[in-house]
Amino acid sequence: MAKAAIIGYQIEWYDYGGDIQIFEITNETIVDNEITLVILPFERDDSIEMRVCWRISVGCYQHPVFHVFVDVLSGKIIKTWQLFIC
């Protein structure tokens, strides 16, 4: 269900020239062997909560370029991490 929740999600990032780029998640961009259950600190206005999340790696040619964290209980995307520097 977590994989289905991120299909169509668009991640914005900036290239070397400072131009905004869009990476759209599809079934083909999900790296199947890179899905794990993790505990992620989540900042609220006045506190930090620990959330159990699915860490789903997405990328090109089964090479991860982003991690997407999906809350196990709500099914919402909590955070994305870019795995490359540009």
N, CA, C and O atoms as a Tinker XYZ file with bonds, in Angstrom:
   344  protein
     1  N      0.823000   -1.200000    0.000000    73     2
     2  CA     0.000000    0.000000    0.000000    64     1     3
     3  C      0.866000    1.262000    0.000000    63     2     4     5
     4  O      0.510000    2.272000   -0.607000    81     3
     5  N      2.020000    1.187000    0.698000    73     3     6
     6  CA     2.904000    2.356000    0.738000    64     5     7
     7  C      3.475000    2.651000   -0.644000    63     6     8     9
     8  O      3.606000    3.813000   -1.028000    81     7
     9  N      3.817000    1.599000   -1.396000    73     7    10
    10  CA     4.323000    1.803000   -2.759000    64     9    11
    11  C      3.261000    2.471000   -3.625000    63    10    12    13
    12  O      3.566000    3.386000   -4.391000    81    11
    13  N      2.034000    2.024000   -3.506000    73    11    14
    14  CA     0.950000    2.606000   -4.305000    64    13    15
    15  C      0.712000    4.062000   -3.923000    63    14    16    17
    16  O      0.326000    4.869000   -4.769000    81    15
    17  N      0.938000    4.403000   -2.660000    73    15    18
    18  CA     0.694000    5.769000   -2.186000    64    17    19
    19  C      1.651000    6.785000   -2.790000    63    18    20    21
    20  O      1.319000    7.967000   -2.871000    81    19
    21  N      2.832000    6.350000   -3.216000    73    19    22
    22  CA     3.811000    7.316000   -3.739000    64    21    23
    23  C      3.804000    7.423000   -5.265000    63    22    24    25
    24  O      4.455000    8.304000   -5.827000    81    23
    25  N      3.077000    6.535000   -5.932000    73    23    26
    26  CA     3.007000    6.611000   -7.405000    64    25    27
    27  C      2.399000    7.953000   -7.805000    63    26    28    29
    28  O      1.332000    8.331000   -7.321000    81    27
    29  N      3.083000    8.659000   -8.687000    73    27    30
    30  CA     2.616000    9.962000   -9.154000    64    29    31
    31  C      3.144000   11.133000   -8.334000    63    30    32    33
    32  O      2.994000   12.285000   -8.741000    81    31
    33  N      3.761000   10.857000   -7.184000    73    31    34
    34  CA     4.318000   11.922000   -6.348000    64    33    35
    35  C      5.484000   12.572000   -7.083000    63    34    36    37
    36  O      6.288000   11.877000   -7.705000    81    35
    37  N      5.583000   13.884000   -7.019000    73    35    38
    38  CA     6.640000   14.616000   -7.712000    64    37    39
    39  C      7.601000   15.230000   -6.704000    63    38    40    41
    40  O      7.191000   15.929000   -5.777000    81    39
    41  N      8.890000   14.956000   -6.902000    73    39    42
    42  CA     9.939000   15.494000   -6.047000    64    41    43
    43  C     10.631000   16.615000   -6.810000    63    42    44    45
    44  O     11.106000   16.409000   -7.926000    81    43
    45  N     10.689000   17.798000   -6.212000    73    43    46
    46  CA    11.374000   18.932000   -6.826000    64    45    47
    47  C     12.809000   18.988000   -6.322000    63    46    48    49
    48  O     13.064000   18.822000   -5.129000    81    47
    49  N     13.749000   19.224000   -7.244000    73    47    50
    50  CA    15.154000   19.384000   -6.886000    64    49    51
    51  C     15.790000   20.363000   -7.860000    63    50    52    53
    52  O     15.233000   20.649000   -8.920000    81    51
    53  N     16.968000   20.880000   -7.491000    73    51    54
    54  CA    17.632000   21.889000   -8.304000    64    53    55
    55  C     18.909000   21.325000   -8.928000    63    54    56    57
    56  O     19.683000   20.637000   -8.262000    81    55
    57  N     19.119000   21.622000  -10.207000    73    55    58
    58  CA    20.323000   21.141000  -10.893000    64    57    59
    59  C     21.482000   22.109000  -10.667000    63    58    60    61
    60  O     21.356000   23.087000   -9.929000    81    59
    61  N     22.622000   21.819000  -11.319000    73    59    62
    62  CA    23.827000   22.632000  -11.142000    64    61    63
    63  C     23.604000   24.108000  -11.454000    63    62    64    65
    64  O     24.199000   24.974000  -10.813000    81    63
    65  N     22.771000   24.394000  -12.413000    73    63    66
    66  CA    22.503000   25.772000  -12.807000    64    65    67
    67  C     21.471000   26.467000  -11.938000    63    66    68    69
    68  O     21.179000   27.644000  -12.149000    81    67
    69  N     20.919000   25.762000  -10.972000    73    67    70
    70  CA    19.904000   26.348000  -10.103000    64    69    71
    71  C     18.490000   26.231000  -10.655000    63    70    72    73
    72  O     17.547000   26.789000  -10.094000    81    71
    73  N     18.352000   25.502000  -11.758000    73    71    74
    74  CA    17.024000   25.325000  -12.347000    64    73    75
    75  C     16.289000   24.197000  -11.632000    63    74    76    77
    76  O     16.882000   23.179000  -11.274000    81    75
    77  N     15.003000   24.393000  -11.432000    73    75    78
    78  CA    14.201000   23.385000  -10.750000    64    77    79
    79  C     13.921000   22.218000  -11.693000    63    78    80    81
    80  O     13.610000   22.414000  -12.868000    81    79
    81  N     14.035000   21.019000  -11.168000    73    79    82
    82  CA    13.764000   19.798000  -11.915000    64    81    83
    83  C     12.679000   19.016000  -11.163000    63    82    84    85
    84  O     12.524000   19.167000   -9.951000    81    83
    85  N     11.948000   18.199000  -11.876000    73    83    86
    86  CA    10.886000   17.390000  -11.284000    64    85    87
    87  C     11.192000   15.922000  -11.538000    63    86    88    89
    88  O     11.453000   15.520000  -12.672000    81    87
    89  N     11.158000   15.126000  -10.480000    73    87    90
    90  CA    11.283000   13.676000  -10.593000    64    89    91
    91  C      9.931000   13.097000  -10.190000    63    90    92    93
    92  O      9.521000   13.217000   -9.035000    81    91
    93  N      9.240000   12.472000  -11.137000    73    91    94
    94  CA     7.931000   11.876000  -10.839000    64    93    95
    95  C      8.092000   10.379000  -10.599000    63    94    96    97
    96  O      8.704000    9.669000  -11.397000    81    95
    97  N      7.533000    9.915000   -9.487000    73    95    98
    98  CA     7.646000    8.507000   -9.113000    64    97    99
    99  C      6.639000    7.683000   -9.904000    63    98   100   101
   100  O      5.449000    7.994000   -9.949000    81    99
   101  N      7.152000    6.617000  -10.528000    73    99   102
   102  CA     6.307000    5.661000  -11.246000    64   101   103
   103  C      6.627000    4.266000  -10.705000    63   102   104   105
   104  O      7.534000    4.104000   -9.889000    81   103
   105  N      5.892000    3.280000  -11.156000    73   103   106
   106  CA     6.170000    1.894000  -10.765000    64   105   107
   107  C      7.588000    1.493000  -11.146000    63   106   108   109
   108  O      8.248000    0.758000  -10.412000    81   107
   109  N      8.058000    1.976000  -12.296000    73   107   110
   110  CA     9.374000    1.606000  -12.800000    64   109   111
   111  C     10.514000    2.258000  -12.017000    63   110   112   113
   112  O     11.631000    1.742000  -12.022000    81   111
   113  N     10.254000    3.387000  -11.342000    73   111   114
   114  CA    11.329000    4.080000  -10.625000    64   113   115
   115  C     11.499000    3.589000   -9.187000    63   114   116   117
   116  O     12.452000    3.985000   -8.516000    81   115
   117  N     10.596000    2.738000   -8.703000    73   115   118
   118  CA    10.729000    2.191000   -7.349000    64   117   119
   119  C     11.778000    1.087000   -7.364000    63   118   120   121
   120  O     11.689000    0.145000   -8.152000    81   119
   121  N     12.775000    1.209000   -6.486000    73   119   122
   122  CA    13.843000    0.218000   -6.380000    64   121   123
   123  C     13.362000   -0.844000   -5.395000    63   122   124   125
   124  O     13.368000   -0.624000   -4.184000    81   123
   125  N     12.945000   -2.003000   -5.922000    73   123   126
   126  CA    12.258000   -3.012000   -5.116000    64   125   127
   127  C     13.073000   -3.576000   -3.965000    63   126   128   129
   128  O     12.507000   -3.857000   -2.909000    81   127
   129  N     14.361000   -3.750000   -4.124000    73   127   130
   130  CA    15.150000   -4.339000   -3.046000    64   129   131
   131  C     15.598000   -3.299000   -2.022000    63   130   132   133
   132  O     16.410000   -3.609000   -1.150000    81   131
   133  N     15.093000   -2.089000   -2.111000    73   131   134
   134  CA    15.479000   -0.999000   -1.212000    64   133   135
   135  C     14.291000   -0.486000   -0.401000    63   134   136   137
   136  O     14.169000    0.721000   -0.190000    81   135
   137  N     13.414000   -1.379000    0.057000    73   135   138
   138  CA    12.272000   -0.979000    0.871000    64   137   139
   139  C     12.468000   -1.557000    2.267000    63   138   140   141
   140  O     12.533000   -2.774000    2.443000    81   139
   141  N     12.562000   -0.663000    3.265000    73   139   142
   142  CA    12.793000   -1.109000    4.633000    64   141   143
   143  C     11.932000   -0.317000    5.605000    63   142   144   145
   144  O     11.486000    0.791000    5.305000    81   143
   145  N     11.710000   -0.901000    6.768000    73   143   146
   146  CA    10.979000   -0.256000    7.840000    64   145   147
   147  C     11.991000    0.488000    8.718000    63   146   148   149
   148  O     12.990000   -0.096000    9.139000    81   147
   149  N     11.737000    1.775000    8.997000    73   147   150
   150  CA    12.660000    2.586000    9.790000    64   149   151
   151  C     11.878000    3.424000   10.800000    63   150   152   153
   152  O     10.664000    3.594000   10.685000    81   151
   153  N     12.597000    3.939000   11.781000    73   151   154
   154  CA    12.019000    4.902000   12.718000    64   153   155
   155  C     12.629000    6.250000   12.390000    63   154   156   157
   156  O     13.851000    6.396000   12.356000    81   155
   157  N     11.773000    7.238000   12.147000    73   155   158
   158  CA    12.222000    8.544000   11.675000    64   157   159
   159  C     11.779000    9.630000   12.653000    63   158   160   161
   160  O     10.600000    9.696000   12.999000    81   159
   161  N     12.701000   10.484000   13.105000    73   159   162
   162  CA    12.283000   11.625000   13.919000    64   161   163
   163  C     11.506000   12.607000   13.042000    63   162   164   165
   164  O     11.931000   12.925000   11.931000    81   163
   165  N     10.374000   13.081000   13.544000    73   163   166
   166  CA     9.502000   13.974000   12.784000    64   165   167
   167  C      9.243000   15.219000   13.623000    63   166   168   169
   168  O      8.690000   15.132000   14.720000    81   167
   169  N      9.645000   16.382000   13.102000    73   167   170
   170  CA     9.491000   17.636000   13.828000    64   169   171
   171  C      8.067000   18.155000   13.743000    63   170   172   173
   172  O      7.487000   18.260000   12.662000    81   171
   173  N      7.523000   18.474000   14.891000    73   171   174
   174  CA     6.238000   19.164000   14.980000    64   173   175
   175  C      6.555000   20.608000   15.382000    63   174   176   177
   176  O      7.725000   20.969000   15.505000    81   175
   177  N      5.541000   21.422000   15.584000    73   175   178
   178  CA     5.774000   22.819000   15.955000    64   177   179
   179  C      6.609000   22.955000   17.223000    63   178   180   181
   180  O      7.533000   23.767000   17.277000    81   179
   181  N      6.286000   22.164000   18.241000    73   179   182
   182  CA     6.951000   22.327000   19.525000    64   181   183
   183  C      7.534000   21.025000   20.080000    63   182   184   185
   184  O      7.884000   20.956000   21.258000    81   183
   185  N      7.639000   19.997000   19.239000    73   183   186
   186  CA     8.152000   18.719000   19.729000    64   185   187
   187  C      8.701000   17.881000   18.571000    63   186   188   189
   188  O      8.563000   18.232000   17.399000    81   187
   189  N      9.321000   16.771000   18.940000    73   187   190
   190  CA     9.794000   15.808000   17.952000    64   189   191
   191  C      9.126000   14.480000   18.260000    63   190   192   193
   192  O      9.166000   14.001000   19.394000    81   191
   193  N      8.511000   13.888000   17.244000    73   191   194
   194  CA     7.869000   12.585000   17.381000    64   193   195
   195  C      8.697000   11.549000   16.638000    63   194   196   197
   196  O      9.361000   11.864000   15.651000    81   195
   197  N      8.654000   10.337000   17.110000    73   195   198
   198  CA     9.306000    9.243000   16.404000    64   197   199
   199  C      8.222000    8.521000   15.596000    63   198   200   201
   200  O      7.226000    8.067000   16.161000    81   199
   201  N      8.411000    8.416000   14.297000    73   199   202
   202  CA     7.435000    7.794000   13.416000    64   201   203
   203  C      8.006000    6.516000   12.815000    63   202   204   205
   204  O      9.171000    6.479000   12.418000    81   203
   205  N      7.195000    5.480000   12.749000    73   203   206
   206  CA     7.568000    4.260000   12.037000    64   205   207
   207  C      7.170000    4.479000   10.580000    63   206   208   209
   208  O      6.015000    4.776000   10.276000    81   207
   209  N      8.145000    4.327000    9.687000    73   207   210
   210  CA     7.921000    4.629000    8.273000    64   209   211
   211  C      8.516000    3.537000    7.391000    63   210   212   213
   212  O      9.450000    2.831000    7.772000    81   211
   213  N      7.940000    3.428000    6.206000    73   211   214
   214  CA     8.571000    2.662000    5.141000    64   213   215
   215  C      9.529000    3.598000    4.428000    63   214   216   217
   216  O      9.142000    4.687000    4.005000    81   215
   217  N     10.783000    3.174000    4.295000    73   215   218
   218  CA    11.750000    3.922000    3.480000    64   217   219
   219  C     11.775000    3.247000    2.126000    63   218   220   221
   220  O     12.237000    2.114000    1.986000    81   219
   221  N     11.272000    3.955000    1.135000    73   219   222
   222  CA    11.188000    3.416000   -0.221000    64   221   223
   223  C     12.171000    4.194000   -1.087000    63   222   224   225
   224  O     12.074000    5.415000   -1.203000    81   223
   225  N     13.111000    3.487000   -1.690000    73   223   226
   226  CA    14.083000    4.127000   -2.570000    64   225   227
   227  C     13.512000    4.198000   -3.978000    63   226   228   229
   228  O     12.894000    3.252000   -4.468000    81   227
   229  N     13.734000    5.343000   -4.616000    73   227   230
   230  CA    13.297000    5.522000   -6.002000    64   229   231
   231  C     14.480000    6.044000   -6.798000    63   230   232   233
   232  O     15.353000    6.725000   -6.260000    81   231
   233  N     14.502000    5.717000   -8.085000    73   231   234
   234  CA    15.607000    6.172000   -8.907000    64   233   235
   235  C     15.490000    5.716000  -10.340000    63   234   236   237
   236  O     14.402000    5.437000  -10.842000    81   235
   237  N     16.641000    5.648000  -10.989000    73   235   238
   238  CA    16.718000    5.273000  -12.395000    64   237   239
   239  C     17.509000    3.980000  -12.531000    63   238   240   241
   240  O     18.547000    3.810000  -11.891000    81   239
   241  N     17.025000    3.083000  -13.353000    73   239   242
   242  CA    17.717000    1.822000  -13.645000    64   241   243
   243  C     18.048000    1.048000  -12.362000    63   242   244   245
   244  O     19.134000    0.482000  -12.236000    81   243
   245  N     17.103000    1.028000  -11.410000    73   243   246
   246  CA    17.243000    0.339000  -10.123000    64   245   247
   247  C     18.397000    0.888000   -9.284000    63   246   248   249
   248  O     18.912000    0.189000   -8.412000    81   247
   249  N     18.803000    2.124000   -9.540000    73   247   250
   250  CA    19.816000    2.813000   -8.733000    64   249   251
   251  C     19.109000    3.932000   -7.962000    63   250   252   253
   252  O     18.563000    4.849000   -8.577000    81   251
   253  N     19.111000    3.871000   -6.618000    73   251   254
   254  CA    18.367000    4.867000   -5.844000    64   253   255
   255  C     18.950000    6.272000   -5.955000    63   254   256   257
   256  O     20.165000    6.455000   -5.884000    81   255
   257  N     18.077000    7.261000   -6.131000    73   255   258
   258  CA    18.490000    8.658000   -6.121000    64   257   259
   259  C     17.751000    9.463000   -5.045000    63   258   260   261
   260  O     18.195000   10.547000   -4.665000    81   259
   261  N     16.634000    8.936000   -4.560000    73   259   262
   262  CA    15.883000    9.553000   -3.461000    64   261   263
   263  C     15.368000    8.452000   -2.540000    63   262   264   265
   264  O     15.101000    7.335000   -2.981000    81   263
   265  N     15.228000    8.784000   -1.240000    73   263   266
   266  CA    14.480000    7.954000   -0.311000    64   265   267
   267  C     13.184000    8.699000   -0.018000    63   266   268   269
   268  O     13.195000    9.902000    0.240000    81   267
   269  N     12.079000    7.981000   -0.058000    73   267   270
   270  CA    10.777000    8.543000    0.291000    64   269   271
   271  C     10.301000    7.815000    1.543000    63   270   272   273
   272  O     10.273000    6.585000    1.579000    81   271
   273  N      9.929000    8.577000    2.570000    73   271   274
   274  CA     9.502000    8.002000    3.841000    64   273   275
   275  C      7.990000    8.125000    3.971000    63   274   276   277
   276  O      7.439000    9.225000    3.954000    81   275
   277  N      7.321000    6.967000    4.103000    73   275   278
   278  CA     5.860000    6.915000    4.181000    64   277   279
   279  C      5.470000    6.425000    5.567000    63   278   280   281
   280  O      5.893000    5.349000    5.988000    81   279
   281  N      4.669000    7.206000    6.276000    73   279   282
   282  CA     4.210000    6.845000    7.609000    64   281   283
   283  C      3.375000    5.571000    7.541000    63   282   284   285
   284  O      2.454000    5.469000    6.732000    81   283
   285  N      3.702000    4.593000    8.399000    73   283   286
   286  CA     3.024000    3.300000    8.390000    64   285   287
   287  C      1.555000    3.439000    8.757000    63   286   288   289
   288  O      0.710000    2.768000    8.164000    81   287
   289  N      1.231000    4.298000    9.725000    73   287   290
   290  CA    -0.148000    4.419000   10.189000    64   289   291
   291  C     -1.019000    5.264000    9.277000    63   290   292   293
   292  O     -2.138000    4.871000    8.945000    81   291
   293  N     -0.511000    6.431000    8.866000    73   291   294
   294  CA    -1.346000    7.342000    8.073000    64   293   295
   295  C     -1.230000    7.107000    6.575000    63   294   296   297
   296  O     -2.141000    7.456000    5.824000    81   295
   297  N     -0.107000    6.511000    6.123000    73   295   298
   298  CA     0.113000    6.323000    4.697000    64   297   299
   299  C      0.564000    7.582000    3.986000    63   298   300   301
   300  O      0.626000    7.609000    2.757000    81   299
   301  N      0.882000    8.632000    4.742000    73   299   302
   302  CA     1.300000    9.902000    4.150000    64   301   303
   303  C      2.823000    9.966000    4.028000    63   302   304   305
   304  O      3.557000    9.367000    4.814000    81   303
   305  N      3.269000   10.707000    3.022000    73   303   306
   306  CA     4.698000   10.922000    2.835000    64   305   307
   307  C      5.163000   11.927000    3.884000    63   306   308   309
   308  O      4.649000   13.042000    3.969000    81   307
   309  N      6.150000   11.508000    4.684000    73   307   310
   310  CA     6.671000   12.340000    5.764000    64   309   311
   311  C      7.851000   13.183000    5.297000    63   310   312   313
   312  O      7.976000   14.351000    5.667000    81   311
   313  N      8.718000   12.579000    4.476000    73   311   314
   314  CA     9.959000   13.250000    4.104000    64   313   315
   315  C     10.538000   12.597000    2.858000    63   314   316   317
   316  O     10.271000   11.429000    2.574000    81   315
   317  N     11.330000   13.361000    2.120000    73   315   318
   318  CA    12.138000   12.802000    1.032000    64   317   319
   319  C     13.587000   13.219000    1.268000    63   318   320   321
   320  O     13.861000   14.330000    1.722000    81   319
   321  N     14.508000   12.312000    0.952000    73   319   322
   322  CA    15.942000   12.606000    1.056000    64   321   323
   323  C     16.565000   12.424000   -0.318000    63   322   324   325
   324  O     16.380000   11.402000   -0.978000    81   323
   325  N     17.307000   13.440000   -0.729000    73   323   326
   326  CA    18.057000   13.373000   -1.989000    64   325   327
   327  C     19.375000   12.683000   -1.707000    63   326   328   329
   328  O     20.058000   13.034000   -0.744000    81   327
   329  N     19.752000   11.707000   -2.527000    73   327   330
   330  CA    20.949000   10.913000   -2.303000    64   329   331
   331  C     22.127000   11.324000   -3.172000    63   330   332   333
   332  O     23.146000   10.634000   -3.193000    81   331
   333  N     22.009000   12.426000   -3.881000    73   331   334
   334  CA    23.109000   12.876000   -4.735000    64   333   335
   335  C     23.317000   14.368000   -4.535000    63   334   336   337
   336  O     22.429000   15.076000   -4.059000    81   335
   337  N     24.497000   14.831000   -4.902000    73   335   338
   338  CA    24.841000   16.246000   -4.787000    64   337   339
   339  C     25.013000   16.792000   -6.200000    63   338   340   341
   340  O     25.698000   16.206000   -7.038000    81   339
   341  N     24.376000   17.920000   -6.432000    73   339   342
   342  CA    24.554000   18.547000   -7.742000    64   341   343
   343  C     24.827000   20.022000   -7.593000    63   342   344
   344  O     25.005000   20.721000   -8.590000    81   343
